[in-house]
């Protein structure tokens, strides 16, 4: 089991339900901690066995 972590990633985006939110935008801060099984990738060293960040 491995841990993938992102701490304090900051980005500016236009998001929200109200027109003002989509016009003005705001800053977001993301903290992410994922416990993932990387056994297959460790054994094969193949890209297709790594964590898929797209889905």
ChimeraX attribute file (.defattr): number of C-alpha atoms within 10 A of each C-alpha:
attribute: neighborCount
match mode: 1-to-1
recipient: residues
	/A:1	8
	/A:2	10
	/A:3	12
	/A:4	10
	/A:5	11
	/A:6	11
	/A:7	10
	/A:8	11
	/A:9	10
	/A:10	11
	/A:11	10
	/A:12	10
	/A:13	13
	/A:14	13
	/A:15	16
	/A:16	12
	/A:17	7
	/A:18	8
	/A:19	11
	/A:20	11
	/A:21	13
	/A:22	13
	/A:23	11
	/A:24	10
	/A:25	14
	/A:26	13
	/A:27	10
	/A:28	12
	/A:29	10
	/A:30	10
	/A:31	10
	/A:32	11
	/A:33	10
	/A:34	11
	/A:35	10
	/A:36	12
	/A:37	13
	/A:38	14
	/A:39	13
	/A:40	13
	/A:41	14
	/A:42	11
	/A:43	9
	/A:44	11
	/A:45	11
	/A:46	10
	/A:47	9
	/A:48	10
	/A:49	14
	/A:50	16
	/A:51	14
	/A:52	8
	/A:53	5
	/A:54	4
	/A:55	4
